[in-house]
Amino acid sequence: MTTEIKLTNGRLKSQAVKAYWDEGFIFPIPVFSAAEAAGFRAELEDVEANWREADLPLPLNMYKRINAHVVMPLATRISLDPRVLDVVEGVLGPDLLLWSAELFIKEPRTTQVVGMHQDLTYWGMGETSDQLTAWIALSPATVESGCMDFVKASHKNPILPHNDTFSDNNLLSRGQEVAVDVADEDKTHIELQPGQMSLHHGLTIHGSGPNASDDRRIGLAIRYLNPNAQQKVADRDYAILARGEDRVGNFIHIPAPKELFAQDALDLHARIRADQAKAMAQGAGEKLQLYDQAPSNPG
């Protein structure tokens, strides 16, 4: 098991920051206790139980998988927790935007995977380093349960060619996979216990395998930006000011949700989804279900 990264007053030490820039990722980082993570999971599963059959404009899975921070206070509360932001600040600096939060859930004994890919391929932001993804485990993420795999130093590549498989077995919107062969020996297994976090660069090649365990594999992927990041494809883009100041103004600031699936938040979610579709669909040969209607694969 990988040794947990030691924080100083809740913040990354210089050697951990260096490791991030050298390797394109770092893990495991302690941010929440196991009890807190269990509480988050219980809250999520309560939402699932109570809202799965609710009369929402779109299926619940859509709101879990796309911009959950707009309509689900739980996702936003975790994303804006000072303990998480203290760690992220060590990489991106004191001014932070929350761009998106997504729940990646693999049910037990299922074959769904996330193909090896680079995030920035389809964000419309070019090859900027003014971003990162924080992935927080709410249940054990192990090799057996389908933890993420990262390729060291792959963030030093440009955006590589990707193939859109549109596979129902792939949790990504386009089933996108980097068009290079990634050998098993080049993958680092990112095993996390509930409450632990990893950070990775948007050019880092990564993916994950199926869940062969008897438990759900639940992770919250949070995308943070430095305000210098810029949306280059879509006409507009949106973010919550998480910390510090935004002196650039590249993103429309939106409020954190105050209650589950409030009508104004649902309307905002629809508007953001429509505006972001241009960037997410760039170069896609097929219409993106994830941005137009209910996704075909379960959360």
C-alpha positions in Angstrom: 0.0 0.0 0.0 1.3 3.5 -0.9 2.3 5.6 2.0 -0.2 8.4 2.7 1.1 11.9 1.8 1.9 13.9 4.9 0.5 17.4 5.1 1.7 20.4 7.1 -1.2 22.3 8.6 -3.4 20.6 6.1 -1.3 21.7 3.1 1.0 20.0 0.7 4.8 20.0 1.4 7.1 21.3 -1.4 8.2 17.8 -2.3 4.6 16.7 -2.9 4.0 19.7 -5.1 7.2 18.8 -7.0 6.0 15.2 -7.4 2.7 16.4 -8.9 4.5 18.5 -11.6 7.1 15.7 -12.2 4.7 12.8 -12.4 1.3 14.4 -13.2 -0.4 13.1 -10.1 -0.1 12.5 -6.4 -1.9 10.2 -3.9 -3.1 9.2 -1.4 -3.9 12.5 0.4 -5.9 12.5 3.7 -8.7 15.0 3.6 -11.7 13.4 5.4 -11.9 10.8 8.2 -13.4 7.4 7.4 -16.4 8.3 9.4 -17.0 11.5 7.4 -16.6 9.7 4.2 -19.2 7.1 5.4 -21.5 10.0 6.3 -21.2 11.5 2.8 -21.9 8.1 1.2 -25.0 7.6 3.4 -26.2 11.1 2.4 -25.7 10.3 -1.3 -27.5 7.0 -1.0 -30.3 8.6 0.8 -30.6 11.1 -2.2 -30.6 8.1 -4.5 -33.3 6.3 -2.6 -35.6 9.4 -2.3 -35.0 11.0 -5.7 -34.5 8.1 -8.2 -38.2 8.0 -9.1 -38.8 11.7 -8.6 -40.3 13.9 -11.4 -37.1 15.6 -12.4 -36.5 17.0 -15.9 -33.8 14.3 -16.5 -33.0 11.0 -14.7 -31.2 11.3 -11.4 -28.1 9.8 -13.0 -27.7 12.8 -15.3 -27.4 15.1 -12.3 -25.0 12.9 -10.5 -22.7 12.6 -13.5 -22.8 16.1 -15.0 -22.3 19.2 -12.9 -23.6 17.7 -9.7 -22.3 20.8 -7.9 -25.0 22.9 -9.5 -28.0 20.9 -8.1 -26.7 18.7 -5.3 -25.5 20.6 -2.1 -23.6 17.5 -1.0 -21.3 17.6 -4.0 -20.7 21.3 -3.5 -20.1 21.1 0.2 -17.4 18.5 -0.3 -15.9 20.4 -3.2 -15.7 23.7 -1.2 -14.5 22.1 2.1 -11.5 24.1 3.3 -9.4 21.0 3.8 -9.8 20.1 0.1 -9.1 23.6 -1.0 -6.0 23.9 1.2 -4.5 21.0 -0.6 -5.5 22.2 -4.1 -4.1 25.6 -3.4 -0.7 24.1 -3.2 -0.8 23.3 -6.9 -3.0 26.0 -8.4 -2.5 28.9 -6.1 -4.8 30.9 -3.8 -7.4 31.8 -6.4 -9.6 28.8 -7.1 -12.7 28.2 -9.2 -14.9 25.1 -8.9 -15.7 24.1 -12.5 -17.4 20.8 -12.1 -18.1 17.9 -9.8 -19.0 14.4 -11.0 -19.9 11.3 -9.2 -18.3 8.2 -10.7 -20.1 5.1 -9.4 -19.4 1.5 -10.4 -21.9 -0.9 -9.0 -20.6 -4.2 -7.5 -19.8 -7.0 -9.9 -20.2 -4.8 -13.0 -18.0 -4.6 -16.1 -18.1 -0.9 -16.7 -14.7 0.9 -17.2 -13.3 4.3 -17.9 -11.1 4.2 -21.0 -7.5 5.5 -20.8 -7.8 9.2 -21.8 -6.7 12.8 -21.1 -9.3 15.0 -19.6 -8.3 18.2 -21.5 -9.1 16.5 -24.8 -12.7 17.5 -24.5 -12.9 20.4 -22.0 -12.3 23.1 -24.6 -9.5 24.7 -22.6 -6.5 23.7 -24.7 -3.4 22.3 -22.9 -3.5 24.6 -19.9 -1.9 23.7 -16.6 -4.4 26.0 -14.8 -6.6 23.1 -13.8 -6.5 19.8 -11.9 -8.9 17.1 -10.8 -9.3 16.0 -7.2 -10.8 12.5 -6.9 -12.2 11.7 -3.5 -13.1 8.2 -2.5 -16.4 7.6 -0.7 -15.9 3.8 -0.8 -12.7 1.7 -1.1 -11.1 2.3 -4.5 -8.9 -0.8 -5.1 -7.6 -2.7 -8.0 -10.5 -5.2 -7.4 -13.1 -2.5 -7.3 -11.8 -0.6 -10.4 -9.6 2.2 -9.0 -8.0 4.6 -11.4 -4.8 3.9 -13.2 -2.4 6.8 -14.0 0.6 6.9 -16.4 3.5 8.7 -14.9 4.7 11.8 -16.6 2.2 11.5 -19.4 1.1 15.0 -18.7 4.2 16.2 -20.4 2.7 15.1 -23.7 0.4 17.4 -25.7 -3.2 16.4 -26.2 -2.9 13.1 -28.0 -5.3 11.7 -30.6 -8.3 9.9 -29.1 -10.9 7.5 -30.5 -14.5 7.9 -29.6 -15.9 4.4 -29.0 -19.4 5.4 -27.7 -19.3 2.1 -25.9 -22.1 1.5 -23.4 -19.5 -0.2 -21.2 -17.5 3.0 -20.9 -18.6 5.6 -18.3 -17.2 8.5 -20.3 -19.6 10.6 -22.4 -18.0 9.6 -25.7 -16.3 6.4 -24.6 -13.1 8.2 -25.5 -9.8 6.4 -25.4 -6.4 7.7 -26.1 -5.2 6.3 -29.5 -2.0 4.8 -28.1 -1.4 1.5 -26.5 -0.8 1.8 -22.7 1.1 -1.2 -21.3 0.0 -2.6 -17.9 3.4 -2.1 -16.5 3.2 1.7 -17.3 0.1 2.1 -15.1 0.1 3.2 -11.5 -2.8 1.8 -9.5 -4.4 4.7 -7.5 -5.8 2.8 -4.6 -7.7 5.0 -2.1 -9.5 4.4 1.1 -12.7 6.3 2.0 -11.8 10.0 2.7 -8.5 9.9 0.8 -7.9 12.0 -2.3 -5.8 12.0 -5.4 -4.8 14.9 -7.6 -4.1 14.7 -11.3 -3.3 17.0 -14.3 -5.7 17.2 -17.2 -3.1 15.8 -19.6 -2.3 12.8 -17.4 -3.4 9.6 -19.2 -5.7 7.7 -16.9 -8.6 5.3 -16.8 -10.0 2.5 -14.6 -11.1 -1.1 -14.9 -14.3 -3.0 -13.9 -15.6 -3.4 -10.4 -15.1 -7.1 -9.4 -15.8 -6.4 -5.7 -19.0 -6.9 -3.7 -19.3 -3.1 -2.9 -20.0 0.0 -4.9 -17.0 2.0 -6.0 -18.0 5.6 -5.4 -15.8 8.6 -6.2 -16.3 12.3 -6.5 -14.2 13.9 -9.3 -13.9 17.6 -8.7 -12.4 19.9 -11.4 -10.7 23.0 -10.1 -9.4 25.9 -12.2 -7.0 28.8 -11.6 -8.9 31.8 -13.0 -6.4 32.2 -15.8 -7.9 29.1 -17.5 -10.0 29.9 -20.5 -12.8 28.3 -22.3 -11.7 28.4 -26.0 -14.5 26.4 -27.7 -17.8 27.1 -26.1 -19.2 30.6 -26.1 -19.7 30.7 -22.4 -18.6 28.7 -19.4 -19.4 28.7 -15.7 -17.8 28.2 -12.3 -18.2 28.8 -8.6 -15.7 31.0 -7.0 -14.2 28.6 -4.4 -11.5 30.7 -2.8 -9.7 34.0 -3.3 -10.5 36.3 -6.2 -11.2 36.1 -9.9 -9.4 39.0 -11.4 -9.7 37.7 -15.0 -13.4 37.0 -15.5 -13.2 34.2 -18.0 -16.0 32.3 -16.3 -19.5 33.3 -15.3 -19.8 33.0 -11.6 -22.7 30.8 -10.3 -24.1 30.3 -6.8 -23.7 27.1 -4.8 -27.0 25.3 -4.5 -28.9 25.7 -1.2 -31.3 22.7 -1.6 -31.6 19.6 -3.6 -32.8 20.1 -7.2 -34.3 23.5 -6.7 -36.1 24.8 -9.8 -33.6 27.7 -10.3 -30.7 25.3 -10.0 -32.3 22.8 -12.5 -32.8 25.7 -14.9 -29.1 26.7 -14.5 -28.0 23.1 -14.9 -29.8 22.9 -18.2 -28.3 26.2 -19.4 -24.8 25.2 -18.5 -25.2 21.8 -20.1 -26.4 23.4 -23.3 -23.5 26.0 -23.4 -20.8 23.4 -22.5 -22.1 20.9 -25.1 -20.1 22.8 -27.8 -16.8 22.1 -26.1 -17.7 18.6 -25.0 -18.9 17.6 -28.4 -15.9 19.0 -30.3 -14.8 16.5 -32.9 -17.4 14.0 -31.9 -18.9 12.0 -34.8 -22.1 11.2 -33.0 -24.5 13.2 -30.9 -23.6 13.2 -27.2 -26.3 11.6 -25.2 -24.8 12.8 -21.9 -25.4 16.4 -22.9 -28.7 16.0 -24.7 -30.6 13.4 -22.8 -30.3 10.6 -20.2 -27.0 8.7 -20.4 -27.4 5.0 -21.4 -25.0 3.7 -18.8 -25.9 3.7 -15.1 -23.9 5.9 -12.7 
